[in-house]
Amino acid sequence: MRAVVVTDFHTEPSLTDLPVPEPGPGEVLVKIAAAGVNPFDWKVVEGAMRDAVHHEFPLVLGSDGAGTVVSAGEPDLTDPRFEPGDRVFGQFMDVKTGRGSYAEYAITKAAKLARLPDKLDFATGAALPTAGAAAHDFVEGTGAGPGQCLLVNGASGGVGQAAVQLAAAQGIRVIATTDPETAALLRSLGAAETVDYTAGPTAEQVGEAHPDGIDAIVDLVSGPAQIEAIAGLLKPNGAIVSANGAVDAELLASRGLRGSNLYANARPATLASLADSVQRGQLRFRIDHEAPLADAAAALARIRAGESRGKTVLTVEDGTVEDGTAED
């Protein structure tokens, strides 16, 4: 099968041939039709988790995918059960075993999958898992409720767009940071205000518009050096969630604020809820770039350069590889 791999940290992703894997207990083998591309994928290549967990190389990249069940190992008692032919979507990356979704066939735990409704195409299913679950968990993690004010810092990408929609649907007033080209889209998705981060520092602009502070923040872009200024926008007992591990919870607590570092956990119930929201028209995922599996490296570079204004999806078709290139 064709797969996109890296052979070590800080190496260029390449298309190669690998054996089709066999599912073990609690695992499902899926014929991938589409794979979602996320910032986390290139962060793995840079070694974001190298000190926390063993990485098996060659490592197949890709967190998210959607496709058709080929076979399943003996299920655990609490696992959802899947049969050959079931349409599914979910998270696939397991760096400890070198597995990911940028491949014609991929294995994951049954507990990381959900059935993809017939009305949703595979590209949408591949776009949903990490971005949707992250947005769901981040908004929930702030504890913000109806009538309160939430800043989504970094709202132009897939996670940010989903967070804007999920928060607005709960009656939360959303401030979204973005570039001028994406501002109208975010307002159509439910943002009450947009902040042009190219016009000046976000913290200064939001502080001037809300001198009494805001209730909560979902921060998708700040590192440790930038997070303090953003957190300074909060009212007493306000909450901030960081997607980049930038929050010092103890320091914020000493200032009467709440902070946490959260990461996407695509549980089956969350995935099913997200798919239902998409079917009902309550959640829209904008796929702004599609590319073939062979162009995975360029797709990752595009996201890393900050050019994404939605979700990027790789389409996967049958083929073989000889000498590192796909057959025509």
Residue frames as qw, qx, qy, qz and C-alpha x, y, z in Angstrom:
[[0.000, 0.888, 0.461, 0.000, 0.00, 0.00, 0.00],
 [0.336, 0.552, -0.059, 0.761, 1.06, 3.61, -0.48],
 [0.495, -0.766, -0.345, 0.219, 1.73, 5.66, 2.64],
 [0.216, 0.820, -0.182, 0.497, 3.33, 9.00, 3.51],
 [0.821, -0.442, -0.229, 0.281, 6.08, 8.52, 6.11],
 [0.044, 0.887, -0.408, 0.211, 8.94, 10.23, 7.84],
 [0.844, 0.124, -0.471, 0.227, 12.04, 8.23, 8.69],
 [0.512, -0.217, -0.452, 0.697, 13.10, 10.38, 11.65],
 [0.092, -0.849, -0.318, 0.412, 12.39, 13.70, 13.31],
 [0.021, 0.796, -0.202, -0.570, 12.93, 16.74, 11.08],
 [0.313, -0.079, 0.784, 0.531, 12.91, 14.69, 7.87],
 [0.385, 0.201, -0.283, -0.855, 10.85, 15.36, 4.75],
 [0.720, 0.178, 0.562, -0.367, 7.64, 13.31, 4.37],
 [0.182, 0.367, -0.738, -0.537, 7.82, 10.93, 1.42],
 [0.858, 0.127, 0.008, -0.498, 5.51, 8.52, -0.37],
 [0.021, 0.418, -0.908, -0.035, 6.53, 4.89, -0.05],
 [0.748, -0.085, -0.544, -0.370, 5.24, 1.32, -0.14],
 [0.255, -0.337, 0.757, -0.498, 4.40, -0.52, 3.09],
 [0.184, -0.187, -0.961, -0.091, 2.64, -3.81, 3.85],
 [0.502, -0.500, -0.277, -0.649, -1.06, -3.59, 4.62],
 [0.104, -0.325, 0.741, -0.578, -1.27, -3.84, 8.44],
 [0.485, -0.297, -0.808, -0.151, -3.29, -6.44, 10.32],
 [0.416, -0.611, 0.092, -0.667, -5.70, -5.37, 13.08],
 [0.286, 0.072, -0.865, 0.406, -5.15, -6.75, 16.57],
 [0.247, -0.565, -0.761, 0.202, -7.58, -6.98, 19.50],
 [0.086, -0.773, -0.355, 0.520, -9.70, -3.86, 19.79],
 [0.112, -0.455, 0.372, 0.801, -8.42, -2.54, 16.44],
 [0.633, 0.628, 0.408, -0.196, -10.04, -1.84, 13.07],
 [0.409, -0.117, 0.535, 0.730, -8.47, -1.86, 9.60],
 [0.357, 0.772, 0.316, -0.420, -9.91, 0.89, 7.41],
 [0.543, 0.340, 0.436, 0.632, -9.51, 1.48, 3.67],
 [0.127, -0.590, -0.169, 0.780, -8.87, 5.21, 3.74],
 [0.406, 0.699, 0.498, 0.313, -10.75, 7.41, 1.27],
 [0.121, 0.843, -0.030, 0.524, -9.69, 10.78, 2.70],
 [0.655, -0.290, -0.397, 0.574, -7.22, 11.93, 5.35],
 [0.116, -0.975, -0.150, -0.114, -7.47, 15.20, 7.26],
 [0.596, 0.312, -0.255, 0.694, -4.35, 17.36, 7.61],
 [0.453, -0.864, -0.220, -0.018, -3.73, 19.10, 10.93],
 [0.077, 0.861, -0.407, 0.294, -1.01, 21.33, 12.41],
 [0.737, -0.493, 0.443, -0.130, -0.36, 18.53, 14.91],
 [0.948, 0.263, 0.120, 0.131, 0.88, 16.35, 12.04],
 [0.545, 0.663, -0.251, 0.448, 3.85, 18.56, 11.22],
 [0.355, -0.757, 0.392, -0.384, 4.46, 19.22, 14.91],
 [0.948, -0.205, 0.243, -0.005, 5.01, 15.46, 15.33],
 [0.795, 0.475, -0.060, 0.374, 7.68, 15.63, 12.63],
 [0.130, 0.777, -0.307, 0.535, 9.35, 18.43, 14.59],
 [0.496, 0.047, -0.751, 0.434, 9.44, 16.24, 17.68],
 [0.384, -0.536, 0.053, -0.750, 6.67, 17.84, 19.74],
 [0.857, -0.395, 0.063, -0.325, 6.20, 14.58, 21.67],
 [0.704, 0.401, -0.557, 0.181, 9.68, 13.06, 21.40],
 [0.072, 0.380, -0.696, 0.605, 10.42, 13.48, 25.11],
 [0.610, -0.150, 0.354, -0.693, 7.04, 12.11, 26.18],
 [0.890, 0.130, 0.367, -0.238, 6.60, 8.91, 24.17],
 [0.479, -0.216, 0.719, 0.455, 8.54, 6.47, 21.97],
 [0.574, 0.609, -0.102, -0.538, 8.17, 7.04, 18.20],
 [0.743, 0.017, 0.632, 0.219, 8.39, 4.12, 15.80],
 [0.298, 0.701, -0.332, -0.557, 10.01, 4.91, 12.43],
 [0.003, 0.220, 0.342, 0.913, 9.16, 4.86, 9.62],
 [0.134, 0.408, 0.625, -0.652, 6.19, 6.77, 10.99],
 [0.094, 0.521, 0.672, 0.518, 3.05, 7.09, 8.88],
 [0.020, 0.025, 0.207, -0.978, 1.74, 10.62, 9.30],
 [0.377, -0.305, -0.477, -0.733, -1.85, 11.71, 9.76],
 [0.210, -0.016, 0.701, -0.681, -4.21, 12.02, 12.69],
 [0.569, 0.327, 0.382, -0.651, -7.58, 12.00, 10.94],
 [0.071, 0.137, -0.832, -0.533, -9.20, 9.80, 8.35],
 [0.686, 0.228, 0.339, -0.601, -12.41, 8.46, 6.88],
 [0.302, 0.315, -0.802, -0.407, -13.10, 5.37, 4.85],
 [0.853, -0.078, -0.254, -0.450, -14.56, 1.88, 4.84],
 [0.614, -0.468, 0.610, -0.178, -13.97, -0.91, 7.35],
 [0.546, 0.392, -0.709, -0.214, -12.05, -3.85, 5.88],
 [0.735, -0.189, -0.645, 0.088, -11.75, -6.03, 8.99],
 [0.374, -0.729, 0.255, -0.513, -11.68, -5.81, 12.76],
 [0.311, 0.228, -0.857, 0.343, -9.85, -7.62, 15.53],
 [0.431, -0.477, -0.757, 0.118, -11.57, -9.13, 18.54],
 [0.118, -0.715, -0.042, -0.687, -13.38, -6.18, 20.16],
 [0.115, 0.050, -0.694, 0.709, -13.02, -5.19, 23.78],
 [0.054, -0.534, -0.828, 0.163, -16.25, -5.39, 25.75],
 [0.008, 0.739, 0.310, -0.598, -16.69, -1.61, 25.84],
 [0.152, -0.254, 0.493, 0.818, -15.68, -0.94, 22.21],
 [0.637, 0.470, 0.056, -0.609, -18.11, 0.00, 19.47],
 [0.655, 0.013, 0.727, 0.207, -18.43, -2.85, 16.98],
 [0.363, 0.633, -0.291, -0.619, -17.79, -2.44, 13.27],
 [0.813, 0.207, 0.542, 0.044, -18.40, -4.73, 10.32],
 [0.388, -0.069, 0.556, 0.732, -16.70, -4.85, 6.91],
 [0.119, 0.552, 0.598, 0.569, -18.24, -2.20, 4.67],
 [0.252, -0.837, -0.402, 0.272, -19.14, 0.20, 7.49],
 [0.326, 0.711, 0.001, 0.624, -18.36, 3.84, 6.67],
 [0.631, -0.634, -0.273, 0.354, -16.32, 5.29, 9.54],
 [0.298, 0.765, -0.166, 0.546, -14.26, 8.32, 10.54],
 [0.702, -0.703, -0.071, 0.085, -11.98, 9.12, 13.45],
 [0.082, -0.874, 0.479, 0.001, -8.42, 9.49, 14.69],
 [0.960, 0.218, -0.165, 0.055, -5.62, 7.15, 13.58],
 [0.355, 0.698, -0.506, 0.361, -2.22, 8.44, 14.67],
 [0.848, -0.525, 0.069, 0.025, -0.30, 6.26, 17.13],
 [0.257, 0.832, -0.486, 0.075, 3.36, 7.31, 17.15],
 [0.557, -0.476, 0.668, -0.130, 4.33, 4.37, 19.39],
 [0.755, 0.147, 0.634, 0.082, 3.51, 1.95, 16.57],
 [0.200, -0.255, 0.519, 0.791, 4.28, 4.26, 13.65],
 [0.201, 0.505, 0.810, 0.222, 0.67, 4.37, 12.47],
 [0.119, 0.415, 0.107, -0.896, -1.28, 7.21, 10.87],
 [0.562, 0.565, 0.517, -0.312, -3.95, 8.02, 8.31],
 [0.321, 0.730, -0.362, -0.482, -1.88, 9.21, 5.32],
 [0.174, -0.234, 0.937, 0.194, -2.13, 5.79, 3.72],
 [0.496, -0.040, -0.614, -0.613, -4.37, 3.60, 1.61],
 [0.730, -0.403, -0.543, -0.098, -5.06, 1.41, 4.65],
 [0.014, 0.507, -0.500, 0.702, -4.81, 2.40, 8.30],
 [0.570, -0.355, -0.730, 0.125, -5.41, 0.81, 11.69],
 [0.141, -0.453, 0.330, -0.816, -6.81, 2.46, 14.78],
 [0.061, 0.124, 0.866, -0.480, -8.56, 1.54, 17.99],
 [0.113, -0.555, -0.755, -0.329, -12.30, 0.96, 17.65],
 [0.284, -0.727, -0.461, 0.423, -12.69, 3.43, 20.50],
 [0.183, -0.442, 0.165, 0.862, -11.33, 6.17, 18.21],
 [0.024, -0.113, -0.700, -0.705, -13.93, 5.67, 15.48],
 [0.437, 0.382, 0.509, -0.635, -17.58, 6.46, 14.81],
 [0.479, 0.436, 0.712, 0.271, -19.90, 5.60, 11.93],
 [0.025, -0.220, 0.230, 0.948, -20.03, 8.20, 9.18],
 [0.517, 0.505, 0.497, -0.479, -23.62, 9.03, 8.23],
 [0.593, 0.359, 0.611, 0.381, -24.52, 8.26, 4.61],
 [0.228, 0.934, 0.267, 0.058, -25.31, 11.92, 3.95],
 [0.225, -0.889, 0.320, 0.239, -21.75, 13.00, 4.73],
 [0.786, 0.545, -0.277, 0.090, -18.94, 12.44, 2.23],
 [0.872, -0.168, -0.194, 0.416, -15.54, 11.06, 3.18],
 [0.374, 0.454, -0.132, 0.798, -13.81, 14.44, 2.84],
 [0.407, -0.666, 0.027, -0.624, -16.12, 15.92, 5.46],
 [0.905, -0.401, -0.141, -0.018, -15.58, 12.90, 7.68],
 [0.771, 0.101, -0.182, 0.602, -11.80, 13.33, 7.42],
 [0.123, 0.577, -0.087, 0.803, -12.07, 17.04, 8.27],
 [0.571, -0.656, -0.208, -0.447, -14.11, 16.51, 11.43],
 [0.812, -0.330, -0.442, 0.189, -12.26, 14.46, 14.08],
 [0.560, -0.155, -0.302, 0.756, -9.38, 16.49, 15.52],
 [0.015, 0.255, 0.063, 0.965, -10.63, 19.97, 14.66],
 [0.531, -0.490, -0.387, -0.573, -14.18, 19.23, 15.74],
 [0.751, -0.428, -0.465, 0.191, -13.28, 17.39, 18.93],
 [0.453, -0.018, -0.248, 0.856, -10.74, 20.06, 19.85],
 [0.160, -0.365, -0.133, -0.907, -13.24, 22.87, 19.33],
 [0.669, -0.495, -0.450, -0.323, -15.86, 20.99, 21.35],
 [0.744, -0.349, -0.409, 0.396, -13.51, 20.25, 24.25],
 [0.359, 0.115, -0.146, 0.915, -11.87, 23.70, 24.27],
 [0.299, -0.464, -0.179, -0.814, -15.15, 25.62, 24.39],
 [0.760, -0.486, -0.401, -0.156, -16.50, 23.25, 27.04],
 [0.709, -0.111, -0.380, 0.583, -13.23, 23.57, 28.97],
 [0.109, 0.342, -0.123, 0.925, -13.67, 27.31, 29.44],
 [0.095, -0.451, -0.774, 0.434, -17.00, 26.83, 31.19],
 [0.126, 0.109, -0.103, -0.981, -18.42, 29.80, 29.26],
 [0.199, 0.474, 0.847, -0.139, -22.20, 30.02, 29.09],
 [0.179, 0.724, 0.532, 0.400, -24.99, 32.00, 27.45],
 [0.129, -0.975, -0.154, -0.095, -24.52, 35.75, 27.57],
 [0.583, -0.647, 0.252, 0.422, -20.82, 35.55, 28.37],
 [0.423, 0.853, -0.258, -0.163, -18.02, 36.79, 26.11],
 [0.862, -0.183, 0.389, 0.268, -15.47, 34.35, 24.62],
 [0.213, 0.797, -0.442, -0.353, -12.39, 35.24, 22.58],
 [0.935, 0.140, 0.275, 0.175, -11.29, 32.66, 20.00],
 [0.073, -0.838, 0.413, 0.349, -7.70, 33.64, 19.32],
 [0.098, -0.307, 0.861, 0.395, -6.76, 32.07, 15.99],
 [0.603, 0.326, 0.543, -0.485, -10.25, 31.63, 14.57],
 [0.486, 0.568, -0.344, -0.568, -9.47, 31.43, 10.85],
 [0.167, 0.287, -0.930, -0.154, -8.43, 27.74, 10.78],
 [0.541, -0.214, -0.741, -0.335, -10.54, 24.61, 11.09],
 [0.396, -0.338, -0.720, 0.459, -10.51, 24.42, 14.91],
 [0.021, -0.202, -0.218, 0.955, -11.22, 28.12, 15.26],
 [0.392, -0.080, -0.427, -0.811, -14.12, 28.10, 12.83],
 [0.550, -0.317, -0.765, -0.109, -15.69, 25.15, 14.63],
 [0.318, -0.291, -0.588, 0.684, -15.17, 26.78, 18.05],
 [0.162, 0.040, -0.034, -0.985, -16.89, 29.96, 16.86],
 [0.528, -0.182, -0.560, -0.612, -19.92, 27.97, 15.71],
 [0.558, -0.299, -0.759, 0.153, -20.19, 25.72, 18.75],
 [0.210, -0.238, -0.460, 0.829, -19.89, 28.65, 21.16],
 [0.254, -0.002, -0.158, -0.954, -22.32, 30.88, 19.27],
 [0.527, -0.247, -0.705, -0.405, -24.87, 28.05, 19.19],
 [0.472, -0.383, -0.694, 0.386, -24.82, 28.11, 23.01],
 [0.144, -0.929, -0.303, -0.157, -25.63, 31.82, 23.14],
 [0.602, -0.505, 0.044, 0.618, -22.06, 32.86, 23.90],
 [0.297, 0.944, -0.042, -0.137, -20.90, 36.17, 22.42],
 [0.861, -0.030, 0.237, 0.448, -17.84, 35.33, 20.33],
 [0.094, 0.905, -0.297, -0.290, -14.91, 37.57, 19.45],
 [0.921, 0.167, 0.257, 0.239, -12.85, 36.00, 16.65],
 [0.172, -0.740, 0.405, 0.509, -9.33, 37.00, 15.62],
 [0.758, 0.386, 0.482, 0.209, -8.66, 36.69, 11.91],
 [0.285, -0.143, 0.362, 0.876, -7.26, 38.35, 8.82],
 [0.361, 0.354, 0.039, -0.862, -9.48, 40.69, 6.77],
 [0.392, 0.163, -0.718, -0.552, -10.13, 38.05, 4.08],
 [0.349, -0.194, -0.916, 0.026, -11.75, 35.60, 6.53],
 [0.116, 0.064, 0.483, -0.866, -13.66, 38.08, 8.72],
 [0.584, 0.042, -0.178, -0.791, -16.91, 37.91, 6.75],
 [0.643, -0.014, -0.752, -0.145, -16.90, 34.11, 6.86],
 [0.287, -0.076, -0.771, 0.563, -16.45, 34.09, 10.64],
 [0.321, 0.073, 0.261, -0.907, -19.29, 36.56, 11.11],
 [0.678, 0.036, -0.428, -0.596, -21.49, 34.30, 8.97],
 [0.596, -0.024, -0.793, 0.125, -20.52, 31.41, 11.28],
 [0.553, -0.683, -0.477, -0.018, -21.68, 33.29, 14.37],
 [0.503, -0.116, -0.260, 0.816, -18.89, 35.61, 15.49],
 [0.066, -0.902, -0.401, 0.149, -20.34, 38.78, 17.03],
 [0.020, -0.942, 0.257, 0.217, -17.04, 40.63, 16.60],
 [0.896, 0.244, -0.001, 0.370, -13.88, 40.10, 14.58],
 [0.331, -0.858, 0.245, 0.309, -10.41, 41.43, 15.36],
 [0.728, 0.650, -0.170, 0.136, -7.89, 41.94, 12.56],
 [0.783, -0.509, 0.119, 0.338, -4.65, 40.59, 14.00],
 [0.647, 0.308, 0.191, 0.671, -2.72, 42.18, 11.10],
 [0.019, 0.851, 0.160, 0.500, -3.78, 45.67, 12.26],
 [0.111, -0.668, 0.473, -0.564, -2.05, 45.51, 15.65],
 [0.093, 0.150, -0.919, 0.351, -1.55, 43.38, 18.78],
 [0.444, -0.414, -0.723, -0.330, -4.66, 41.35, 19.57],
 [0.419, -0.457, -0.617, 0.485, -4.52, 42.00, 23.32],
 [0.087, -0.220, -0.085, 0.968, -4.44, 45.77, 22.78],
 [0.291, -0.153, -0.501, -0.801, -7.35, 45.74, 20.33],
 [0.507, -0.443, -0.728, -0.130, -9.56, 43.53, 22.48],
 [0.384, -0.368, -0.503, 0.681, -8.62, 45.44, 25.64],
 [0.041, 0.069, -0.066, -0.995, -9.65, 48.75, 24.08],
 [0.448, -0.235, -0.554, -0.661, -13.00, 47.32, 22.95],
 [0.737, -0.478, -0.458, -0.137, -13.64, 45.56, 26.29],
 [0.110, 0.619, -0.472, 0.618, -12.01, 47.63, 29.05],
 [0.662, -0.431, 0.345, -0.507, -13.91, 45.69, 31.75],
 [0.229, -0.335, 0.913, 0.027, -12.51, 42.40, 30.51],
 [0.699, 0.096, -0.488, -0.514, -13.96, 39.26, 28.94],
 [0.821, -0.344, 0.263, -0.373, -15.12, 35.99, 30.45],
 [0.861, -0.118, 0.481, 0.121, -13.19, 33.31, 28.59],
 [0.265, 0.730, -0.507, -0.373, -10.56, 32.60, 25.93],
 [0.933, 0.105, 0.316, 0.138, -9.81, 29.72, 23.61],
 [0.018, 0.843, -0.429, -0.325, -6.24, 30.35, 22.45],
 [0.937, 0.260, 0.223, 0.058, -5.08, 28.39, 19.41],
 [0.619, 0.700, -0.101, 0.342, -1.99, 30.37, 18.46],
 [0.149, -0.882, 0.345, -0.284, -0.09, 31.84, 21.43],
 [0.730, 0.128, -0.569, 0.357, 3.07, 30.33, 22.86],
 [0.584, -0.529, -0.443, 0.427, 4.26, 30.78, 26.45],
 [0.342, -0.109, -0.025, 0.933, 5.80, 34.16, 25.62],
 [0.159, -0.255, -0.340, -0.891, 2.54, 35.58, 24.26],
 [0.403, -0.476, -0.770, -0.137, -0.07, 33.96, 26.49],
 [0.286, -0.389, -0.516, 0.708, 0.31, 36.33, 29.45],
 [0.105, 0.127, -0.104, -0.981, -0.89, 39.37, 27.51],
 [0.432, -0.225, -0.657, -0.576, -3.88, 37.42, 26.18],
 [0.465, -0.414, -0.752, 0.215, -4.78, 36.06, 29.63],
 [0.169, -0.200, -0.314, 0.912, -4.61, 39.63, 30.94],
 [0.289, -0.202, -0.387, -0.852, -7.87, 40.32, 29.10],
 [0.456, -0.368, -0.806, -0.084, -9.84, 38.11, 31.50],
 [0.468, -0.650, 0.036, -0.597, -12.18, 39.26, 34.22],
 [0.277, -0.407, 0.768, -0.410, -11.62, 37.85, 37.74],
 [0.644, 0.026, 0.729, -0.231, -12.29, 34.08, 37.71],
 [0.664, 0.587, -0.210, -0.412, -12.15, 34.11, 33.92],
 [0.828, -0.137, 0.530, 0.122, -10.84, 31.04, 32.10],
 [0.381, 0.705, -0.473, -0.366, -8.37, 30.45, 29.29],
 [0.913, 0.015, 0.403, 0.062, -7.72, 27.20, 27.41],
 [0.088, 0.725, -0.553, -0.401, -4.52, 26.82, 25.39],
 [0.948, 0.299, 0.028, -0.110, -4.06, 24.40, 22.49],
 [0.592, 0.643, -0.396, 0.283, -0.28, 24.87, 22.58],
 [0.789, -0.300, -0.390, 0.369, 0.56, 23.94, 26.17],
 [0.297, 0.523, -0.125, 0.789, 1.25, 27.62, 26.89],
 [0.485, -0.718, -0.096, -0.490, -0.75, 28.05, 30.11],
 [0.294, 0.174, -0.742, 0.578, 0.84, 28.09, 33.56],
 [0.486, -0.579, -0.573, -0.316, -2.23, 27.11, 35.58],
 [0.574, -0.484, -0.440, 0.492, -0.64, 27.78, 38.97],
 [0.248, -0.060, 0.011, 0.967, 0.47, 31.27, 37.98],
 [0.257, -0.385, -0.435, -0.773, -2.99, 32.12, 36.69],
 [0.565, -0.558, -0.608, -0.006, -4.61, 30.73, 39.84],
 [0.458, -0.332, -0.323, 0.759, -2.47, 33.09, 41.92],
 [0.012, 0.015, -0.152, -0.988, -4.07, 35.91, 39.96],
 [0.452, 0.310, 0.530, -0.647, -7.61, 34.67, 40.47],
 [0.590, 0.439, -0.355, -0.577, -7.89, 33.19, 36.96],
 [0.841, -0.026, 0.533, -0.083, -8.42, 29.68, 35.62],
 [0.386, 0.664, -0.523, -0.369, -6.24, 28.13, 32.94],
 [0.822, -0.085, 0.564, -0.011, -5.68, 24.75, 31.32],
 [0.146, 0.482, -0.704, -0.501, -3.84, 23.10, 28.44],
 [0.772, 0.199, 0.511, -0.321, -6.11, 20.79, 26.47],
 [0.013, 0.324, -0.788, -0.523, -5.67, 18.51, 23.48],
 [0.681, 0.104, -0.287, -0.666, -8.19, 16.92, 21.11],
 [0.246, -0.090, 0.950, -0.169, -9.68, 13.63, 22.25],
 [0.513, 0.079, -0.426, -0.741, -12.06, 12.34, 19.60],
 [0.346, 0.028, 0.870, -0.351, -14.34, 10.09, 21.63],
 [0.065, 0.292, 0.863, 0.408, -17.03, 8.18, 19.68],
 [0.009, -0.746, -0.622, 0.238, -19.85, 10.10, 21.36],
 [0.072, -0.693, 0.075, 0.714, -18.21, 13.42, 20.49],
 [0.103, -0.148, 0.715, 0.676, -17.63, 12.33, 16.90],
 [0.052, 0.490, 0.851, 0.183, -21.26, 11.21, 16.55],
 [0.038, -0.796, -0.401, 0.452, -22.48, 14.51, 17.99],
 [0.097, -0.537, 0.333, 0.769, -20.30, 16.50, 15.58],
 [0.085, 0.091, 0.827, 0.548, -21.53, 14.50, 12.58],
 [0.019, 0.666, 0.743, -0.070, -25.13, 15.06, 13.67],
 [0.062, -0.759, -0.133, 0.635, -24.50, 18.81, 13.96],
 [0.082, -0.304, 0.579, 0.752, -23.10, 18.87, 10.43],
 [0.061, 0.344, 0.882, 0.318, -26.10, 16.94, 9.09],
 [0.044, -0.769, -0.592, 0.239, -28.47, 19.40, 10.75],
 [0.331, 0.726, 0.164, 0.579, -26.63, 22.37, 9.29],
 [0.467, -0.881, -0.073, 0.011, -25.61, 23.60, 12.74],
 [0.519, -0.628, 0.422, 0.397, -21.89, 23.11, 12.07],
 [0.711, 0.702, -0.040, -0.007, -20.07, 23.87, 8.84],
 [0.655, -0.446, 0.391, 0.468, -16.56, 22.71, 8.03],
 [0.469, 0.837, -0.153, -0.237, -14.96, 24.67, 5.22],
 [0.823, -0.084, 0.381, 0.413, -12.55, 22.53, 3.22],
 [0.195, 0.911, -0.114, -0.344, -10.35, 25.13, 1.57],
 [0.218, 0.653, -0.687, -0.232, -7.73, 22.80, 0.07],
 [0.944, -0.003, 0.307, -0.117, -7.81, 19.25, -1.29],
 [0.210, 0.697, -0.658, -0.191, -4.75, 17.42, -2.61],
 [0.907, 0.097, -0.398, -0.101, -3.78, 13.87, -3.57],
 [0.854, -0.499, 0.035, 0.145, -1.89, 11.70, -1.10],
 [0.775, 0.218, 0.030, 0.592, 1.34, 12.22, -3.06],
 [0.171, 0.660, -0.021, 0.731, 1.18, 15.96, -2.28],
 [0.631, -0.665, -0.386, 0.102, 1.03, 15.52, 1.50],
 [0.588, -0.224, -0.121, 0.768, 4.37, 17.27, 2.11],
 [0.100, 0.304, 0.223, 0.921, 3.22, 20.37, 0.23],
 [0.443, -0.654, -0.457, -0.408, -0.12, 20.35, 2.04],
 [0.670, -0.543, -0.325, 0.387, 1.65, 20.25, 5.40],
 [0.438, -0.032, 0.024, 0.898, 3.99, 23.07, 4.35],
 [0.105, -0.533, -0.377, -0.750, 0.99, 25.17, 3.35],
 [0.578, -0.714, -0.380, -0.111, -0.56, 24.80, 6.82],
 [0.680, -0.365, -0.176, 0.611, 2.75, 25.43, 8.54],
 [0.299, 0.171, 0.161, 0.925, 3.12, 28.67, 6.55],
 [0.113, 0.426, 0.480, -0.759, -0.25, 29.87, 7.89],
 [0.185, 0.098, -0.509, -0.835, -1.97, 29.74, 4.50],
 [0.152, -0.353, -0.917, -0.107, -4.93, 27.60, 5.59],
 [0.318, -0.090, 0.134, -0.934, -8.33, 29.24, 5.96],
 [0.857, -0.058, -0.032, -0.511, -10.26, 26.08, 6.76],
 [0.808, -0.259, 0.529, -0.003, -9.52, 22.37, 6.56],
 [0.311, 0.572, -0.677, -0.343, -7.06, 20.58, 4.30],
 [0.874, -0.001, 0.425, -0.237, -7.92, 17.08, 3.10],
 [0.005, -0.431, 0.817, 0.384, -5.87, 14.48, 1.23],
 [0.863, 0.211, 0.003, -0.458, -7.78, 12.27, -1.19],
 [0.377, -0.397, 0.833, 0.079, -6.61, 8.68, -1.30],
 [0.823, 0.374, -0.162, -0.395, -6.85, 6.48, -4.38],
 [0.940, -0.113, 0.293, 0.137, -5.48, 3.01, -5.13],
 [0.486, 0.802, -0.344, 0.054, -1.95, 2.84, -6.50],
 [0.913, -0.221, -0.041, 0.340, 1.49, 1.38, -5.98],
 [0.089, -0.948, 0.281, 0.118, 4.87, 2.90, -5.43],
 [0.906, 0.140, 0.051, 0.396, 8.14, 2.14, -7.13],
 [0.556, 0.173, -0.072, 0.810, 11.36, 3.97, -6.32],
 [0.165, -0.375, -0.385, 0.827, 9.46, 6.47, -4.15],
 [0.265, 0.165, -0.197, -0.929, 7.00, 7.68, -6.81],
 [0.613, 0.293, 0.591, -0.436, 3.39, 6.77, -7.42],
 [0.347, 0.172, 0.778, 0.495, 2.45, 5.02, -10.64],
 [0.274, 0.148, -0.181, -0.933, 0.50, 7.08, -13.15]]
